[in-house]
C-alpha cells in the first residue's frame, strides 16, 4: 500500500491492533488489512518475587499497557500525520495461566500470581487424581484450589477469577470473557462443547462442598469464546484507560482475549492438526496439534487448545532464556570494563555464533538455567547452576553451546513423551522468539534437541502481539464460514517465506550426550537447592 493509502486506511479504521503482555515486554502491534505491521510500541518490565510469589504490580500492568499503546500511537502520528481515533478491531493477549482473583467490587484480592510460581504442587496433584486429567501447577484452577487448601483469607470473598489477558479485556470492555485457548489453561475444556468440562466442574464443587464457601466454581469463571467471535466492545472508560490522551473513541469491537500459547500458534500458522510450534522466551513451550487423545495422563504434558478449539499437547518448561541473558549481561559488563561500547545485537550474534565452533556435546559441560522452579524435572525452587569436571573442555564455544542446550533440556524430556511414548505424528514445527533473531544458531540447536526439521518463517520476529492482531483481524475480515486454518493459510501466510533446517546427525548425538548428563545431574541440582534452603538462603 502507498503512504497515502495507508494514511486513509488508518483514518477510516481499517486496521487491527494486538497487544500482548509478555514476561519481559508488553508489545502493541497495529496491522493493515494485508496483515502488515504499520506501527508498534513496547514497554520493558520484569516480574518481582514478592512474599514468596512471582508477580507484576497491578499499577505496572496498567502503566505498561498505556506506555506500549502510546508509543505505537505516536509512531502512527509521526509517520502518517494521523491522530489515532479509531481501530477496526482490538485483541489482548498475555502470559497464560496464573491467578487473578477479584471480589464483587472489582478489587484484586491478592497480587497477581504468575505462571512462574511453583507453589501449587499439592493442589495440582490432588486435582490431577480427581479429574484423571493433568492439571499443571501453573493453571489457574491449581492456584485457586491451593488457596483453598491453605485456608487463605481472601477465598470466601472471591467473585471472579481470570488470567492477565482476561483482566485487561474486562477492564476495557466490562465483559468477563476469555478465548478458548486461554480458558484451557484456567480449567479443562470439553472438545465437543467448547466450554469448561461440566463433569470436572461438578467434581470440583463436590470436593469443596464441606468448606462452606459461598460460591460455585462456574460462577467465578469467564465466559468462553472461539476465535472469530466478538467478545465485547471498547467502553468509554476502557478507551480512556488505554489512551489517557482521550483521542481513542469507544465502540471498537474486541475479539476474545488469548494466551501467549495461542498467539504463538497463530504467528507460526500452526493450528492445523499434525503441525506444531516452539515458542522461545523467558519460558519455552512446544505445542503439537493432535489427531487423537493421548493414551494416558502425563504430568509433563498440558492438554490445551488452539484458539479455535482443536486439542493441543503442550510441553511447557518454566525456564529458557533468563539465565542465558544473565550471562550475556556479564559479558556486556566485561566489554564495558574493557572500554568497549557493545551493540546488543552484535553481542548476541557474536556469542551465539561461537556455539557453532563448539564440540557437539558442549565439551562435557553441564548447566541448569533454573531461575525459577522447573515442573518437568521436579525442581521446586530456582537455583541456576553451572558445573564442569576437570576433564571438561572449558572454552567460550562450549560454554555458549551448553547454555543454549540447557535452555531446551526440560522441553526435550517432555517432547520425547509425545514422539516416543505416544507416537505423535508431526508434519512440521515452526519456531519463533527472540533467540531466532540470530540466524541459524537457535534453529540448529532446537533441531538437534527435538531431532526434527525446524522452520523459521520470515514473520517469526513479529511475535505474539502480531499473532493477536491477526486474531482481531480474523474477527472482522473473515469470509462467511471461513475457518481460522484457511484464513491463515490462504491469506496471511500465502506468500510467506521460510527456511527449514534439518537436524545434523553430529548435533543430535551431541545433544543426546548432553541430555544424559542433564538427567543424571538432576540430583546435583536438587541437592544444591536443598543445601541452600537448609542453610537459610531461600
PEWO-V353501 format. One record per residue. N is the residue number from 0. RES is the residue in one small letter. PHI is phi in whole degrees, 0 to 359 (NA if undefined). Layout:
N/RES/PHI, N/RES/PHI
//
This chain:
0/x/NA, 1/x/286, 2/x/300, 3/x/295, 4/x/295, 5/x/296, 6/x/300, 7/x/294, 8/x/297, 9/x/295, 10/x/298, 11/x/279, 12/x/80, 13/x/271, 14/x/219, 15/x/224, 16/x/240, 17/x/241, 18/x/235, 19/x/239, 20/x/262, 21/x/274, 22/x/286, 23/x/237, 24/x/208, 25/x/260, 26/x/231, 27/x/245, 28/x/229, 29/x/255, 30/x/239, 31/x/266, 32/x/285, 33/x/262, 34/x/71, 35/x/270, 36/x/287, 37/x/269, 38/x/204, 39/x/212, 40/x/210, 41/x/211, 42/x/213, 43/x/274, 44/x/207, 45/x/221, 46/x/285, 47/x/240, 48/x/264, 49/x/234, 50/x/54, 51/x/86, 52/x/235, 53/x/284, 54/x/208, 55/x/234, 56/x/298, 57/x/301, 58/x/295, 59/x/289, 60/x/301, 61/x/291, 62/x/298, 63/x/292, 64/x/301, 65/x/294, 66/x/294, 67/x/295, 68/x/295, 69/x/298, 70/x/295, 71/x/296, 72/x/298, 73/x/295, 74/x/293, 75/x/300, 76/x/294, 77/x/292, 78/x/272, 79/x/236, 80/x/67, 81/x/240, 82/x/278, 83/x/289, 84/x/246, 85/x/216, 86/x/221, 87/x/295, 88/x/198, 89/x/227, 90/x/216, 91/x/241, 92/x/226, 93/x/196, 94/x/308, 95/x/289, 96/x/69, 97/x/77, 98/x/212, 99/x/234, 100/x/243, 101/x/232, 102/x/270, 103/x/291, 104/x/267, 105/x/90, 106/x/282, 107/x/288, 108/x/281, 109/x/222, 110/x/305, 111/x/311, 112/x/258, 113/x/277, 114/x/303, 115/x/284, 116/x/286, 117/x/250, 118/x/245, 119/x/240, 120/x/301, 121/x/297, 122/x/296, 123/x/298, 124/x/295, 125/x/296, 126/x/289, 127/x/299, 128/x/292, 129/x/296, 130/x/271, 131/x/54, 132/x/207, 133/x/295, 134/x/247, 135/x/292, 136/x/297, 137/x/285, 138/x/295, 139/x/300, 140/x/294, 141/x/292, 142/x/297, 143/x/297, 144/x/293, 145/x/296, 146/x/298, 147/x/295, 148/x/299, 149/x/281, 150/x/54, 151/x/290, 152/x/299, 153/x/283, 154/x/302, 155/x/296, 156/x/271, 157/x/295, 158/x/242, 159/x/201, 160/x/235, 161/x/201, 162/x/267, 163/x/297, 164/x/296, 165/x/297, 166/x/295, 167/x/298, 168/x/301, 169/x/297, 170/x/300, 171/x/269, 172/x/240, 173/x/82, 174/x/258, 175/x/272, 176/x/237, 177/x/205, 178/x/288, 179/x/297, 180/x/296, 181/x/291, 182/x/300, 183/x/288, 184/x/256, 185/x/267, 186/x/206, 187/x/304, 188/x/248, 189/x/270, 190/x/298, 191/x/280, 192/x/268, 193/x/56, 194/x/213, 195/x/303, 196/x/292, 197/x/296, 198/x/295, 199/x/286, 200/x/302, 201/x/297, 202/x/298, 203/x/296, 204/x/297, 205/x/294, 206/x/296, 207/x/263, 208/x/301, 209/x/270, 210/x/273, 211/x/70, 212/x/278, 213/x/275, 214/x/226, 215/x/252, 216/x/302, 217/x/302, 218/x/288, 219/x/269, 220/x/266, 221/x/290, 222/x/286, 223/x/269, 224/x/234, 225/x/263, 226/x/304, 227/x/98, 228/x/274, 229/x/274, 230/x/243, 231/x/135, 232/x/221, 233/x/295, 234/x/277, 235/x/298, 236/x/295, 237/x/295, 238/x/298, 239/x/291, 240/x/288, 241/x/289, 242/x/231, 243/x/301, 244/x/293, 245/x/89, 246/x/281, 247/x/289, 248/x/263, 249/x/286, 250/x/96, 251/x/291, 252/x/288, 253/x/244, 254/x/278, 255/x/300, 256/x/292, 257/x/232, 258/x/272, 259/x/292, 260/x/295, 261/x/296, 262/x/290, 263/x/295, 264/x/297, 265/x/294, 266/x/293, 267/x/246, 268/x/55, 269/x/237, 270/x/244, 271/x/280, 272/x/297, 273/x/74, 274/x/254, 275/x/205, 276/x/212, 277/x/242, 278/x/247, 279/x/243, 280/x/196, 281/x/303, 282/x/251, 283/x/223, 284/x/218, 285/x/244, 286/x/231, 287/x/241, 288/x/282, 289/x/270, 290/x/272, 291/x/211, 292/x/292, 293/x/287, 294/x/285, 295/x/204, 296/x/275, 297/x/239, 298/x/295, 299/x/276, 300/x/244, 301/x/274, 302/x/258, 303/x/235, 304/x/222, 305/x/288, 306/x/297, 307/x/252, 308/x/97, 309/x/283, 310/x/291, 311/x/226, 312/x/268, 313/x/241, 314/x/254, 315/x/239, 316/x/253, 317/x/294, 318/x/240, 319/x/215, 320/x/265, 321/x/299, 322/x/291, 323/x/300, 324/x/296, 325/x/295, 326/x/295, 327/x/296, 328/x/297, 329/x/295, 330/x/295, 331/x/296, 332/x/301, 333/x/299, 334/x/299, 335/x/293, 336/x/295, 337/x/275, 338/x/94, 339/x/255, 340/x/264, 341/x/262, 342/x/293, 343/x/300, 344/x/299, 345/x/292, 346/x/302, 347/x/296, 348/x/297, 349/x/296, 350/x/290, 351/x/296, 352/x/292, 353/x/299, 354/x/298, 355/x/289, 356/x/268, 357/x/279, 358/x/296, 359/x/305, 360/x/261, 361/x/64, 362/x/68, 363/x/81, 364/x/283, 365/x/218, 366/x/213, 367/x/233, 368/x/272, 369/x/273, 370/x/290, 371/x/234, 372/x/300, 373/x/232, 374/x/296, 375/x/300, 376/x/259, 377/x/75, 378/x/262, 379/x/280, 380/x/240, 381/x/281, 382/x/213, 383/x/303, 384/x/217, 385/x/236, 386/x/228, 387/x/215, 388/x/259, 389/x/300, 390/x/272, 391/x/296, 392/x/269, 393/x/267, 394/x/216, 395/x/296, 396/x/298, 397/x/293, 398/x/300, 399/x/292, 400/x/295, 401/x/292, 402/x/285, 403/x/286, 404/x/301, 405/x/292, 406/x/299, 407/x/243, 408/x/296, 409/x/295, 410/x/300, 411/x/303, 412/x/297, 413/x/289, 414/x/294, 415/x/299, 416/x/296, 417/x/293, 418/x/279, 419/x/264, 420/x/286, 421/x/258, 422/x/52, 423/x/291, 424/x/275, 425/x/232, 426/x/280, 427/x/201, 428/x/233, 429/x/249, 430/x/242, 431/x/209, 432/x/134, 433/x/299, 434/x/298, 435/x/270, 436/x/294, 437/x/278, 438/x/300, 439/x/76, 440/x/301, 441/x/300, 442/x/298, 443/x/295, 444/x/292, 445/x/294, 446/x/300, 447/x/293, 448/x/296, 449/x/264, 450/x/56, 451/x/220, 452/x/297, 453/x/240, 454/x/251, 455/x/239, 456/x/274, 457/x/297, 458/x/268, 459/x/301, 460/x/286, 461/x/292, 462/x/81, 463/x/294, 464/x/297, 465/x/295, 466/x/301, 467/x/292, 468/x/297, 469/x/296, 470/x/296, 471/x/296, 472/x/293, 473/x/303, 474/x/302, 475/x/256, 476/x/244, 477/x/289, 478/x/285, 479/x/301, 480/x/67, 481/x/284, 482/x/287, 483/x/297, 484/x/301, 485/x/291, 486/x/302, 487/x/291, 488/x/291, 489/x/267, 490/x/243, 491/x/289, 492/x/254, 493/x/305, 494/x/247, 495/x/289, 496/x/265, 497/x/213, 498/x/233, 499/x/262, 500/x/233, 501/x/280, 502/x/293, 503/x/274, 504/x/302, 505/x/295, 506/x/294, 507/x/298, 508/x/295, 509/x/297, 510/x/292, 511/x/298, 512/x/296, 513/x/297, 514/x/293, 515/x/294, 516/x/298, 517/x/300, 518/x/290, 519/x/296, 520/x/276, 521/x/300, 522/x/296, 523/x/295, 524/x/300, 525/x/297, 526/x/296, 527/x/297, 528/x/298, 529/x/296, 530/x/298, 531/x/293, 532/x/295, 533/x/297, 534/x/264, 535/x/76, 536/x/248, 537/x/276
//
